[in-house]
């Protein structure tokens, strides 16, 4: 069959189908047929999953067409909560609606609209107070659940070059244990800074080499660092299934974990309450911005590869609760601004959703910090040729910022020429970092073992 004949046949079919439709049947056409017509009319390719288009119909199909293919796709796909994601030049793939994502232009426009609501420290403080109150409620942590009376479980203390590590579990809700490891300076004198390090969605979780290098190096520099698992991730899998991590309650539990981590560390006699910091990458970056916005005990923050105006976090553990709907809509740039005027370093790169941060989000943050006369306290290290990770150059930038703002010994992270040097850190195997033993044999008798049990415990904990 010749190409011309196929085009004529297709045109005849579509013309006949269009003529057969009218307002009595809402100009109804199969979604598959409409997508084929879009491909022909705009000379693009669309890759839909067969299950996504099966038995789906578009009402007022021809009426949804616009001169621009992207506008047409939005109009056609919106009733199904689908989106067309561009995968190349004139090629698209259908996806379900990504509620946590906007386009970069939409994110920039929203930020401009948000910025128009305040013009000085007083109006910004009012906005911040409204946001903070709403965010606590959105997380279902207003009021905060009572702390369990149990003491932290501490196991397997190890000593290395300039630092120690011990594994610590904290019962944050009755029967639920947050697991992690605390890194401390070997020969600390007087009060020492505190850093909490929420984990992100990187392979091997907090056990991976770069996480250990970072936390151990900070300890060698003079800080006490708690690196802890995501919910239903790492050692938390002893209590819950991996899919439970993608439940909305995960966002609440992780925020609660961060608060309980601070409570514990700041209760230690050696902790300096005036020097408290947080840093994490990816999902840990989301937690870094959120916890800093919520808790004034945090004095210094370093969110890594997560500050964006148009991406709110692709996991329900970052956006599963309606935090980003507070104040008639907010985004991570405005949430990060809630740290002002406390020192903040946003580390970004050119390989993810933080690529536009230097031109969009960072000037906005400088403006907010400027309300306090402290524009120099917010910084952005942007690495345009790097990708989504917490790699060596990102860690070095963080070390320098932490050393400056927490009074740490930067020399412990560098060689004599000033280059990054983490060679004195011992990277351990995962088993050494387990709180409850190789097979979880040390898990307490009251430990929960299902998400449904956790829901029941949480509901009781927050009941009036």
Secondary structure as UniProt FT lines:
FT   HELIX           3..20
FT   HELIX           23..25
FT   TURN            26..27
FT   STRAND          29..30
FT   HELIX           31..42
FT   STRAND          45..47
FT   HELIX           50..53
FT   TURN            54..55
FT   STRAND          57..58
FT   TURN            59..61
FT   HELIX           62..64
FT   HELIX           69..77
FT   HELIX           78..80
FT   STRAND          82..88
FT   TURN            89..90
FT   STRAND          91..96
FT   TURN            99..100
FT   HELIX           104..115
FT   TURN            116..117
FT   HELIX           121..138
FT   TURN            139..140
FT   STRAND          153..160
FT   TURN            161..162
FT   STRAND          163..173
FT   TURN            174..175
FT   STRAND          176..185
FT   TURN            186..187
FT   STRAND          192..198
FT   TURN            203..204
FT   HELIX           205..207
FT   HELIX           209..221
FT   STRAND          224..228
FT   TURN            231..232
FT   HELIX           234..238
FT   HELIX           242..246
FT   HELIX           249..267
FT   TURN            269..270
FT   STRAND          271..281
FT   HELIX           283..294
FT   TURN            296..297
FT   STRAND          300..304
FT   HELIX           316..319
FT   HELIX           322..328
FT   HELIX           332..337
FT   TURN            338..341
FT   STRAND          343..349
FT   TURN            350..351
FT   TURN            353..360
FT   HELIX           361..370
FT   TURN            371..373
FT   HELIX           375..377
FT   STRAND          378..383
FT   TURN            384..385
FT   HELIX           392..406
FT   HELIX           410..413
FT   TURN            416..417
FT   TURN            423..424
FT   HELIX           430..433
FT   TURN            438..439
FT   TURN            441..442
FT   TURN            445..446
FT   HELIX           451..462
//
